[in-house]
Amino acid sequence: MPRRPRLDLPGVPMHIVQRGVNRSAVFLGNADRGYYLSLLGQACNEEDVSLHAYVLMGNHVHLLVSCEQQGRISRAMRQANQRYVQAFNRLHGRTGTLWEERFKSSLVDSEAYLLTVMRYIELNPVRAAMVVHPWEHPWSSVHAHLGRRTDARLTPRAEYLRLGSSAEERAAAWRAWLLAPLGEETVARIRARVASQCVLGDARFAAMVERTLNLPAGHRRRGRPRKDC
């Protein structure tokens, strides 16, 4: 059965999940994580891709990105992943693939779901019981959004900037958002959309994507949603 074409629409945010092959670890230490982020930032710069949020877990990563030109997100991911695997294999004395062949992705209705997906990404370590609060996990965009450190890799979205008229106001508003519950129904919806590689948005948004790309964009049920983060 042919794989579903990737939904990629210029300017529309894309939630990406990239996992290790067979759910294996893709980072064995902080040096790996730091190098991956440097490669990701380099690839995004080369392809004019904007990175809005991220979290590095043990065996997968979550990213929120956008680009004004179709196809460049996939190219940036391919560049970063290939360069990282080469370095990882050299450093750790291994051979072969590290990532799943194809990253999962979902186009996000920015007006309705952008901030929700950002929260979902940055709360991932909390759901995985790695930390109590998201800012306790060092490998996340949460520190920039809370004003704890600068991160040149990140491009803030207008939706985030509208949270306040100053950096301090935005950080306070974001902290309050992170402390508010993210319902299980919302979490399940985001996971299901990424797993099935369709849009996260209402029927009007899905119809717009379908008309523009001439591809099906709605969710197709395929068993139970995954329970992993």
N, C-alpha and C positions, 0 to 999 in steps of 0.2 A: 504494500500500500504506500503510495507516494506521500512524502511528508508535506504537511500543510505549509504553504508559502508564508514567509514572515510578513507581518503587518508593519509597515514602516512608512510613516507619513511625515513629511518635512514640518518641523516646528512643534510636533506633538510629542509630549514626553513619553518615554519608554521605560518601563520597569523591567529590569533584567535580572535573572537568576542564573548564575553559572556554577555548576557543581563539579566536584571531582568525580572521576570515573569510578563506578561502583561505590560511590559515596566515600571514597578514600580521602584522607587529609591532603589538602593542597598547600598548607602552611605548617612548617615544622618548627618555626621560631619567629621571633620578631624581625629578624633580618629578612626573612622571606616576605613578611607582610609589608615591610617598608619598601623593599625592592619592587614588589607587585604594584604598590601605589605609585611609585615613581614611573614605572612602565606604563601604567594606565594613564597617568597625567600626560606623559609624552605622546602616547598614541592619540589621546583626545585632542591635544594641541595640533598634531599633524593633520588630523581629519576634521578640524573645526567642530568637534563634538563638545557640548557643554555637559559637565557633570554637576548634578544638583544635590545628590545624596548618595551615601554608600555605607556599607558595613561589611567588614571581613569576619567571617566565621571560621570554624575549623576546617570544614570540608566544602564550603561554598561561599559565594559572595552575592550581595544584593547591590544593585546600582539603579539610580534614576538619572537618565540622560535625555538629551534632545539634540537635534541637528537640523539645520535648514536645508540640507541636501540629502536626498534619499540614498541609502546604501552605505553611507559613511560610518554609521554606528557599527554595522557589521564589520567593516574594514578595521575600525579602531579596535574592536574586541579581538579580531583575529590577530592583529599585530601584537597587542599586549599579551595575549595568551601564548602565542608561539614563542615570543622572546622570553617570557617567564618560564615556560617549560624547559627551554634550552638551558637557562641558567640554573633552574631547580635541579635538573638531572645532573648537570656537571657538579654542582655543590654537594649533592647527596648521593652521588655514585649510583645512579639508576638510569634506566633507559625506558623508552616507550611513552605512551600518552599519559597525561595527567588529568585533563579535563574531559567531561562528557563531550561528545562530538559537536553538539550544537547547543548554544545557550537558549534558555527559555525567555520569552518576552511577552509583554502585554502593553498595548498603547493605553495611555491614561487620559481620561477626560480631565483636563487641568482645572477647570472651574469647580467641578464637583468632587474630585478625588485626589488632586495633587498633594495637598497637605496631609491627607489621610495616608497616602502611600509613603510619604516621607516619614511619618510617625511609625508606620508598619516597619519600615526598614530600620530605623534607629532603635526601635523597641525589640528587635530580633534577639539580642543577647539576653534580655529580660525574659522573653518567652521561653528561651532555651535554658533558663535557670543558671546562666553563667554569672549574672550580676543581679543586684536588687534594683539598681537605677541605671538607666541607659548611659549616663555620663561616666559610669565606672568602667565601661568597656573602652579601651584606648583607641581601637581601630574603627572609628566611625566618624561620620560627618557631624554628629551631634555636638561635638566640642566647638566647631565653628558656629553652628546655629545658636548655641548658648553663649557665644562670645568669650569662650574660654581660651581659644587660640585661633590664629588665622590659618587658613588653608587655601593656598593659591590655586589648588586644583578645582575648587568649587566655583560655580557661577550661580548666585542666588536667583531664584525665580521671583517673578513679580508677585505671585501669591504669597510668598514668604515675606517679601518686603512690605506688603500691605498690612502686616501684623502690627506695625508700629512706625512712628515717625523718626525713631532713632534706633541705633543698634541696641541700646539698653532696653528699650520698650519691646523690640522684637524678641530679644533673648528671654525676657520675662514672660512674654506671651507664649513663646515656644516651650518653655519649661512647664507652664501650666497645661499646655496641650499634651505634653508627654506624660504628665502625672494623671491625666484624665483617662478613664478606661477606654480601651479600644475593643469593642464588642467582639465576641467570638464569631458572630455572623459576618461582621466586616472582615475579620481575619480570614475566615473560610472563603469568602467571596474573592478576596485578593489572590489567595493561593490557587483557587480554581481557575481564575482567569489566566494566571501565568502558566499553570500546568497545561491548559488547553490552548494557550497562545492566541487568545482573542482579546477584545477590548474590555477595559474597565470603565464603564460609563452607562448612561441611560440609552434607551432605544433610539433617540434622535442622534446621539453621538455615534452609535454603531451604524446607523443608516448612512450618516455622512461619510464614515470611513469606507463602507462598502461601495458607495457611489463613486468615491474618489479613486479607490484602488481596484475596483471591480473584483473584489475578493470577499468571501464570507467573513464577517467579523464577530458574529455573535457567539455566545458560549454554547458548546455542545457537551452535554453530560457524558462522562466516560468513567463511571464508577464513582467511588467515594473520593472526596478531596484528600490530598496528602496531609498527613498529620505533622510532618516536619516543618521547621521554621524556614 
